[in-house]
Structure formats: structure tokens, C-alpha cells
Amino acid sequence: MILRNKQSRKGVSESSGDEVREIGQLLTEDNASITRAQLSLDRETQLFHKFLAGSNEAYRTLYDAYERPLYIYCCRLLGSEEEAKDLFQEIWIRMYRMRGEQIQVRRFSGLLFTIARNYCLNAIRDSKVLTMTPLDEMTEDSDSFFRNRDIESSDLRELLQKAMAQLPLQQREAFILREYVGYSYDEVADIMGTNAANVRARAHRARERLRKMIGAWLELREKEHK
């Protein structure tokens, strides 16, 4: 996803327009030496420091490596593709503005997703992009729950997305970073500011709740088709 020169939410100011154009041009230039393969931790840290020193090629390589996982993270956490596109742009602009700064990080991806997490949590708090109902507060009548949300005809993929929106935020985030982005429990713990045991527990609870919701829906659909 190439950054868009679009002022589609209040966080993207007119003053960032030149930066968006500059970054967009940088990302669309041909350069055969850029590798899109997954980066090692040592390699990504080296590239990040090269970018801080002024290397456009290093920035492009980092962007290519983390464009998809970052976008998936934003989409799944926010539950809104349009909101995710806007925040995705803001996050990369924020990273670009670090050029020339003296920053010491252990892992670039940890910094990137920590910044992304802050942007997403602020968006959820400020604009209520997700209306969540924790499962503890839901009715015990699973049939009623799904009927009320008019998802009898939804396919399983759409159902999973709707079910994920009902998870408590910390469980949803742990599940996304583990299952969609592919980070280890230790890596997720660094991003979320907790420990691996908590992450493992949150991801497990998320899986169980998703299994319960989706299982109830499938059972309901089977009954209706008999």
C-alpha cells in the first residue's frame, strides 16, 4: 500500500502533504537492490540506523518488509479498513520524521508496532471506531446474540471479523499480533508492555471465545437448515 496524499482524517494535516508526496515518490522508485524478504532482527536494526543517518534505500526496505503486517494489525485491531488506511499513513509519516534523530532501539519492528499501537488505541478511544461488548456482559443466549447482529448469511471470514470485534481489546490485540502478524509471545509482550505469560493467557482466551461464538453460530445455522 503506497502512502496516499489525502487529508482524510484530522490527524493528517496539510503540512504533511509534502512529506506524503516525498515518501510516495521514494517508495515507487525502482531499485533492484531492495529485498522484500523478512528481515532478521540485526538486519532491521542496522537498516533503521542507516535510515536515521539519511538512507532512503533503508527506509524503503523497512517499509517493504513491514507494510503488510502493519496494515493487517491496524485493520484487525480497529475493525475499520478506512480508519486503518489513514492510521497506516500517519504511522509511516511518524517514522519518516525520525530521520536525523539519535535513537537507540533494540528492534525496529518493536518500535514500529509500539507506535502503531498508540495510534490505534487513541483512535479507538477518540472516535469509537469499534463498539465492543465484552463477552462477560453478553447474553447467555448465543442464538439471540447472532440474530441481533444480522449475520446469519455472513461467510465464516466475515463472521470471524465480527466476532473479533466483540473481544476485549487486550485479548484481541494479543490474538492479532500472535496469529495474524506472527510474532512470538515474547515479541508481543514487548509491544504490549507486559510479560509473555499474560500474552499467552490473553491469546488463549481470545481463541476460546472466538471458538465459542463461531461454534454457536454454526450450530444455529445447522439447526435452521434442517
CORGIGI-V990020 format. One record per pair of residues at least 24 apart in sequence whose ideal C-beta (glycine too) atoms are under 6 Angstrom apart, sorted by sequence separation. I is the first residue (numbers start at 1). GAP is how many residues later the second one is. If there is no record, write none. Layout:
# CORGIGI-V990020
I:GAP, I:GAP
This chain:
# CORGIGI-V990020
91:24, 2:25, 91:25, 174:25, 178:25, 34:26, 39:26, 34:27, 36:28, 91:28, 174:28, 175:28, 174:29, 26:30, 171:31, 175:31, 87:32, 170:32, 27:33, 133:33, 134:34, 171:34, 130:35, 171:35, 27:36, 87:36, 167:39, 78:42, 77:43, 66:46, 70:46, 83:46, 163:47, 80:49, 163:50, 78:51, 79:51, 163:51, 48:60, 45:63, 44:64, 41:66, 1:70, 146:71, 23:73, 19:74, 135:74, 142:74, 9:77, 16:77, 114:77, 143:77, 8:78, 113:78, 11:79, 110:80, 3:86, 79:86, 3:89, 77:96, 77:99, 76:100, 73:103, 76:104, 72:108, 73:108, 69:112
